[in-house]
Amino acid sequence: MAFFTVHVMAFIFGILGNIVAFLVFLAPVPTFVKIFKKKSSDGFQSIPYLVALSSAMLLLYYGILKTDANMIISINAIGIAIEMAYLTIYLIFASKEAKMLTLKLLLLFNVVGYGLMLGLTLLLLKGASRVNVVGWICAVFSLAVFAAPLGIMRRIIRTKSVEFMPFTLSFSLTVCAAMWFFYGFFLKDMFIALPNVLGFLFGIAQMLLYMIYKNPNEIPVTKQQQQKEEDPKLFTTVVDGPNITEMKIVCDSSTGPSGQININHV
């Protein structure tokens, strides 16, 4: 068991985290194939990709500041390239209004905001202090990103529909959070481990909601409803002022061949 040292376990979970995160980065590919075929990005938003780009840029900077953080550097460098490709395709096929909004947000957050953070931390901080401050910035940003699905979860509970939350994506994000939690845990890096605890818990909650609401609520079918479906002619609707009453027409064969008709309220 001496082989499974702390650093070996961190390396294993780092590799697994890279693989799962890479697959998560590729999840929007079908969306952009659709955009490319339609030659239009109408109906799609660029904000998720701007947020993902910001997150990858922050974590890349954090990984560069740390020592022996190749796992963090590699996946986030790949993530930046992928998100930039997504945004390029989006901008090519976006309407003028959507294009201007995306460029403004890109300039504000990914150029000005990121550049300001980069400049201040490089000029005002040194050594471990710089790493800790950037680590806290990454952790807070990651927590905000992980908390974003709360709106979708509320919508699922309200509408009892999982249309806007694919199970495979929730599952992938949960596994990804677990891998990076263990990576941070074995390296004693709380800036990586702690946000992924929240990410894991939210992922579990999303999957539980999916299992609860994956099938529409079935309304119990009464005997009368079943009979109505089998033969609608046996039912009639009577309007009495503001009240609408459905009645069942029953042929009572016991009264003789004439078939007396009784009307019973359902």
Disulfide bonds with the S-S distance in Angstrom:
none
